[in-house]
Amino acid sequence: MTILNKLKSTIWASYKAKLQESQIQKELEYYQQRAVELKIDIKEITRPDYLKRKLQDRLKSRNIQKKQKGDLHVLYITPYDYWERINIPPALEKFGKLSTFYMQDYGFNVLEHDYLKDWLDKRHTFDKKIFEFVSQLHTKEPIDIIVSYVSGWHIAPETIHKINSLGILTTAFWLDDKLKFRGRIAEGRYEGTASLASAYDLNLTSSSSSIVKYFIEGGLAMFWPESANPDIFKPLNFPFKYDVSFIGAKYGKRPEYIKYLKENEIDVHAFGFGWNEGGIKSEEMIKIYSQSKINLGFGGIGYSMNATCLKGRDFEVPMCGSVYITSHDEDL
């Protein structure tokens, strides 16, 4: 890359960072102002007893009865990536029977960039397919709760309402709603979370500051930070192999930080999509955590390192008993 191209790349990254930071701040201020106008007490809506009461009222209106842990039939719907595979399904299995709908297994491989080009022309088929799947499964063995990781880009709120009408409790978790709560409008609905907030019975957000957004949009939300599977993320007795390592995709400001460390004679190794050392399997990731004297974390959102959110690494690395250095984040 020439010096001119490097300069252009740096200027573009800085511009995008400022743009995203402004977007995050303006969106949050908008919802906070709406809360004032609607006389919604933000401290009150974040109280566990308040949320529990509101959720019970919502489920009572559909005659959904409480069941004991271990007796539930849970359906997990997701595009499904490696982080989920080792954390979410094993946790859900502890609540009873687990069924899954992994989108790529049914021809909806939205993790592939080529597929996204014509997704808007195809996504109505996903709405049809998922409702048929849920209806048939529910008839064979009643589903108690759906845990979803699909956004407005994937599914229509009308489809979730139809599923609700079957007497199923619907929940969704969101890991990047500081930046992607609304996002672009694609054919009449936000590609992020906003259009679905009121459709799901309960929204699980990894950002405590985002809770107000869901309530303003007519939904319920609780703070649900990432964690990690303690059966997998645990100390391993390996000798050190790396002085410093980072595991995660290459984007935003991350390459600049890695480059800076290397130029200052820090022996840092970066693993994941886009890096020279490439992606790794979950087994290798856990091993690298233990083999590294220092594990790096970047809490930045998109191109910004000032706007931050929780990351899976924030929990995985400490649970492995390893040294971790990361960005400041209010929730962390």
LOTOR-972723 format. One line per 8 residues: their letters; for each residue x, y, z of C-alpha. Coordinates in steps of 0.2 Angstrom, whole numbers, always signed. Example, Ala and Ser with C-alpha at 12.3 -4.5 7.8 and 13.67 -1.06 7.14 Angstrom:
<rs>
as	+62 -22 +39  +68 -5 +36
</rs>
This chain:
<rs>
mtilnklk	+0 +0 +0  +7 +17 -5  +9 +31 +8  -5 +40 -1  -17 +25 +0  -12 +23 +19  -16 +41 +22  -33 +39 +13
stiwasyk	-37 +24 +23  -32 +32 +40  -43 +48 +36  -58 +37 +30  -56 +26 +46  -56 +42 +57  -71 +49 +48  -81 +33 +50
aklqesqi	-77 +33 +68  -83 +50 +71  -98 +47 +61  -103 +31 +71  -99 +40 +88  -111 +54 +83  -124 +42 +78  -123 +32 +94
qkeleyyq	-124 +48 +105  -138 +56 +95  -149 +40 +95  -146 +38 +114  -151 +56 +117  -166 +55 +106  -173 +40 +117  -168 +48 +133
qravelki	-177 +64 +128  -193 +53 +123  -192 +45 +140  -193 +62 +148  -207 +67 +137  -217 +51 +141  -213 +53 +159  -204 +36 +159
dikeitrp	-192 +34 +174  -177 +25 +167  -171 +19 +185  -188 +12 +187  -189 +2 +171  -172 -6 +175  -178 -13 +191  -179 -32 +191
dylkrklq	-196 -32 +200  -203 -20 +188  -198 -30 +173  -204 -46 +180  -221 -38 +184  -223 -31 +166  -217 -48 +158  -229 -58 +169
drlksrni	-244 -46 +164  -239 -49 +145  -239 -68 +147  -254 -68 +157  -264 -60 +143  -259 -75 +132  -262 -88 +146  -244 -93 +146
qkkqkgdl	-241 -103 +162  -225 -104 +172  -215 -120 +171  -200 -127 +180  -182 -126 +174  -178 -143 +166  -196 -145 +160  -195 -132 +146
hvlyitpy	-195 -135 +127  -183 -122 +120  -181 -117 +102  -165 -108 +97  -166 -98 +81  -150 -90 +74  -138 -88 +59  -126 -97 +71
dywerini	-107 -93 +72  -93 -101 +82  -95 -90 +98  -113 -96 +100  -109 -114 +96  -99 -116 +112  -109 -105 +123  -127 -104 +120
ppalekfg	-134 -121 +116  -125 -130 +131  -133 -116 +142  -150 -119 +135  -150 -138 +136  -150 -135 +155  -168 -129 +154  -175 -145 +146
klstfymq	-176 -151 +128  -167 -140 +115  -172 -139 +97  -163 -128 +85  -166 -119 +68  -149 -114 +61  -152 -103 +46  -138 -110 +35
dygfnvle	-145 -127 +37  -161 -122 +28  -153 -112 +14  -152 -95 +23  -133 -93 +24  -134 -74 +29  -116 -75 +36  -109 -77 +18
hdylkdwl	-107 -59 +10  -112 -65 -7  -129 -71 +0  -132 -53 +7  -133 -46 -11  -150 -53 -15  -156 -56 +3  -170 -43 +2
dkrhtfdk	-177 -52 -12  -177 -69 -3  -180 -64 +16  -199 -66 +14  -196 -85 +11  -187 -85 +28  -203 -78 +37  -213 -92 +28
kifefvsq	-201 -106 +32  -198 -101 +50  -217 -100 +54  -220 -117 +46  -205 -125 +56  -212 -117 +72  -230 -122 +69  -225 -140 +64
lhtkepid	-213 -143 +79  -225 -135 +91  -239 -147 +86  -228 -162 +89  -220 -156 +105  -226 -139 +112  -213 -126 +112  -212 -115 +128
iivsyvsg	-199 -102 +123  -190 -96 +108  -173 -89 +110  -168 -79 +94  -153 -70 +87  -162 -63 +72  -164 -45 +68  -176 -34 +58
whiapeti	-164 -38 +43  -169 -56 +44  -187 -57 +51  -203 -47 +50  -212 -42 +67  -228 -49 +59  -220 -66 +59  -215 -65 +78
hkinslgi	-233 -59 +82  -240 -75 +73  -228 -86 +83  -233 -77 +99  -251 -81 +95  -247 -100 +96  -244 -97 +115  -225 -97 +114
lttafwld	-214 -85 +124  -202 -76 +112  -186 -68 +117  -171 -61 +107  -153 -56 +112  -144 -42 +105  -125 -39 +106  -122 -23 +96
dklkfrgr	-137 -12 +99  -128 +4 +103  -124 +6 +85  -136 -6 +77  -152 -3 +86  -160 +5 +71  -148 +5 +57  -154 +8 +39
iaegryeg	-172 +6 +34  -174 -9 +22  -190 -11 +13  -200 -3 +27  -192 -9 +43  -175 -6 +52  -162 -18 +49  -157 -18 +67
taslasay	-168 -21 +83  -180 -7 +83  -194 -14 +72  -194 -30 +83  -193 -23 +100  -212 -23 +104  -214 -40 +95  -203 -50 +106
dlnltsss	-209 -53 +124  -192 -50 +131  -177 -42 +123  -160 -46 +131  -147 -32 +128  -128 -32 +132  -128 -14 +134  -137 -6 +150
ssivkyfi	-139 +11 +142  -149 +3 +128  -163 -3 +139  -173 +14 +137  -173 +12 +118  -183 -4 +119  -196 +3 +131  -199 +18 +120
egglamfw	-202 +7 +106  -215 -3 +116  -205 -18 +121  -197 -25 +137  -178 -27 +140  -166 -32 +153  -147 -31 +154  -140 -48 +148
pesanpdi	-121 -47 +146  -111 -60 +137  -103 -74 +147  -94 -90 +143  -96 -108 +146  -86 -113 +162  -85 -131 +155  -74 -125 +141
fkplnfpf	-66 -109 +146  -55 -114 +161  -37 -114 +165  -26 -125 +155  -8 -130 +159  +1 -125 +144  +18 -116 +143  +19 -99 +136
kydvsfig	+20 -98 +117  +15 -80 +113  +20 -63 +122  +4 -55 +116  -10 -61 +107  -27 -55 +100  -42 -66 +94  -55 -57 +84
akygkrpe	-59 -51 +66  -49 -38 +58  -58 -21 +56  -60 -3 +62  -45 +3 +72  -39 -14 +77  -26 -15 +63  -18 +1 +68
yikylken	-16 -5 +86  -8 -21 +81  +3 -12 +68  +9 +0 +81  +13 -14 +94  +24 -23 +80  +33 -7 +75  +38 -5 +94
eidvhafg	+45 -22 +94  +30 -30 +104  +29 -48 +98  +10 -49 +95  +0 -62 +86  -18 -58 +79  -29 -72 +74  -46 -72 +66
fgwneggi	-55 -66 +50  -44 -55 +40  -27 -57 +49  -12 -66 +41  -13 -80 +54  -31 -83 +49  -46 -90 +58  -45 -103 +72
kseemiki	-56 -116 +79  -64 -114 +96  -52 -127 +103  -37 -117 +97  -44 -101 +104  -44 -108 +122  -27 -115 +120  -20 -98 +114
ysqskinl	-28 -89 +129  -18 -100 +141  -2 -99 +130  -2 -80 +130  +7 -70 +143  -5 -55 +138  -22 -57 +129  -28 -41 +121
gfggigys	-46 -35 +120  -53 -21 +109  -70 -15 +116  -73 -3 +102  -88 -3 +91  -86 -3 +72  -72 +10 +68  -73 +18 +85
mnatclkg	-62 +15 +100  -71 +28 +110  -88 +20 +109  -87 +3 +117  -97 -12 +121  -95 -29 +130  -86 -43 +121  -86 -62 +123
rdfevpmc	-67 -61 +127  -70 -50 +142  -77 -66 +150  -68 -80 +141  -50 -74 +145  -52 -71 +164  -62 -88 +165  -46 -96 +158
gsvyitsh	-36 -88 +172  -26 -78 +159  -20 -60 +159  -31 -48 +150  -29 -30 +144  -44 -21 +136  -53 -5 +134  -63 +4 +147
dedl	-82 +1 +146  -95 +7 +159  -104 -10 +159  -87 -20 +161
</rs>
